[in-house]
Amino acid sequence: MFDAQLAGLLSGTLFRKIFNNEQLSLFEYNSLVGLLINNNIPFDMAFVSGTRKNPASLQLTIHVNPTATMVLVISLEPGSSVFSPSP
């Protein structure tokens, strides 16, 4: 059941925007968090405020199972992210 819910969310408009590296608005990000909560999908998030050097960005970590996670970095402004992929 969990896999079907997650697959449905991943094929949605918001995730397609993330996968296409499109800028997400704060409203869209809040909608994404609401979808994860409503579907009881565990996640963590972190926020880094923008500076003159780096844009504001969010890191969303979705816990698929105890050994697999999906890390998504979402830029809230044009430019590259502060977060870097973990090894």
C-alpha positions in Angstrom: 0.0 0.0 0.0 2.8 2.4 0.9 4.6 1.8 -2.4 1.4 2.6 -4.3 0.9 5.8 -2.4 4.5 6.9 -2.9 4.4 6.0 -6.6 1.2 8.0 -7.1 2.8 11.0 -5.4 6.0 10.7 -7.4 4.1 10.8 -10.7 2.2 14.0 -9.6 2.7 17.5 -10.9 4.7 18.8 -8.0 7.3 15.9 -8.1 7.5 16.3 -11.9 8.5 20.0 -11.3 11.2 18.9 -8.9 12.5 16.2 -11.2 12.6 18.8 -14.1 14.6 21.1 -11.8 11.9 23.8 -12.0 11.7 26.4 -9.2 9.0 25.6 -6.6 7.1 28.3 -4.8 6.7 28.1 -1.1 3.0 27.4 -1.5 3.8 24.4 -3.7 6.3 23.1 -1.2 3.7 23.4 1.6 1.3 21.5 -0.6 3.9 18.8 -1.1 4.5 18.5 2.7 0.7 18.3 3.2 0.5 15.4 0.6 3.3 13.5 2.4 1.5 14.0 5.8 -1.9 13.0 4.5 -0.5 9.9 3.0 1.5 9.0 6.2 4.8 9.0 4.3 7.8 9.7 6.7 10.1 12.6 5.8 12.6 15.1 7.1 13.2 18.6 5.8 15.9 21.3 6.2 15.9 24.9 5.1 18.8 27.2 4.3 18.1 30.9 3.9 19.4 32.7 0.9 22.5 34.9 0.9 24.1 37.0 -1.7 26.1 34.0 -2.7 23.6 31.1 -2.5 19.8 31.0 -3.1 17.4 29.8 -0.4 16.8 26.1 -0.7 15.0 23.2 1.0 16.2 19.6 1.3 13.4 17.0 1.6 14.4 13.5 2.6 11.7 10.9 2.1 12.2 7.6 3.9 11.0 4.9 1.6 12.0 2.0 3.9 14.6 1.5 6.7 17.5 1.3 4.2 16.4 3.5 1.4 15.8 7.3 1.3 15.1 9.8 -1.4 16.8 13.2 -1.1 15.3 16.1 -3.0 16.9 19.5 -3.1 14.5 22.3 -4.0 15.8 25.8 -4.8 13.4 28.6 -3.8 15.3 31.1 -5.9 17.3 31.0 -9.2 20.8 29.7 -8.8 22.5 26.6 -7.4 21.6 24.9 -4.1 23.5 25.1 -0.9 23.0 21.4 -0.2 25.2 18.8 -1.9 24.2 15.2 -2.4 25.3 12.9 0.4 27.7 10.0 -0.5 
